[in-house]
Amino acid sequence: MIKCVVWDLDNTLLDGVFLESPDQPPAPDPALTGILGELAGRGILQAIASRNPPEAAGYAERATGHSFAAVRCDWGAKSAAVRQIAAELAIATDAVAFVDDDALERAEVAYALPDVLVLAPDELADAVTWPAFSPAVLTEEGRRRGELYLQRRQRQEEARAFGGSRDEFLRYCRTRVRIAPAERADLPRLHELSVRTHQFNSAGHELSEQEFGDLAASPRHQVVTVRLSDRFGDDGIVGGCVIATSGAEWEVPLLMMSCRAIGRGVIDALLAWVCRTARAAGAPQLIVPCLISPRNVPLRIALTGAGFRAGQQPQAGHARYARQLDDPLPALPGWAAS
Amino acid sequence: MTGPADVTRQVRQLLAEITGDDRPLGAAADTPLLRDGIGLDSLGGTVLLTEVHRRFGVDVAGEDLNLDSLASIGALASFIQARLPR
């Protein structure tokens, strides 16, 4: 699934070369601008990698009327720009498409980053009909994704200038995490998260809306949503989990969070909340079966930080992370509420 | 050959780069890396493991299921040291 399209500007998104006509820069290519708008409407992020001064990106934003979630205007290798954009947006390079009119640039990116989908501009009209560009579900969060990443850009710029600790920065941003039982209207977003999350996904397989609905209605399970907001904006539902509550030990068959929320205290708050809720219900131990994959290392670090340990070697690719609930539990930050 | 003191020094240097703070340079070897110690979160921890893989060729996440090597600066340095080519 493609989550971000990285555009070249000269002779691609712009109908000419930016620096060759500084007084009257080239107009945007109407066909490609139309495709860009269509993809943005599907919740796919847009970014720029261009060998131009930074003003070129500002011009492209004004001329196309679209905002870009990440911008790299410099004279380095395009593969470096694509890698930096993926890191900045916290997405894997196999979720990135790169569009450039220059065959040499395309070859360089394809060689350095074989996971990236590399396209010439004239291939794009056809490519947008491919399943990789067609998310099966489109939620309110999905439609607003470009705007949410723009807020993320502003937040990261302030974080770089901020001197204090991460906790101080989260408080300064007036971060709010709200954990609540899932309602019917939340099911499409929970399904979407189960499809789109990889770095913070314990199960490694998706659940349908129907399956989430059945679990939410089951007396032996709890399904919860996690909402995130701060003074930069409201991110809506960024995570969730399914908890099996019928056994003596509580078990979490699915724990997931959007990578957009990385570094904002959400996963730590959710783990602290689940531990505390399980202990309040009398469970002696909490189990999180977790897929062992190179992609969900961030989740496994969060589990380790919250005091979970994987008892034995993984079976069928999953390890059982467990935590006793009698020793001091991780603190629920003051800005998190249920 | 890279000696133990050198690996520890490089780990401290890496932590200072990731946190943007020079306190890790003088932190005790038993300082925890996550949460209340150096204060790495899952993002910082992932950047650390990626850089350790790149610089030392040691895949901590692949070899240490429990990530016990993130317990402290010294634990991570020993884990890397034990896997360096001799």
Interface residues (C-beta under 8 A of the other chain):
Chain A: A90 S165 R166 Q199 F200 I262 G263 G265 I267 D268 I292 P294 V297 P298 L299 R300 I301 A302 T304 G305 R309 A310 Q313 P314 A319 P330
Chain B: L34 R35 G39 L40 D41 S42 L43 G44 G45 T46 L49 A61 G62 L65 N66 L67 L70
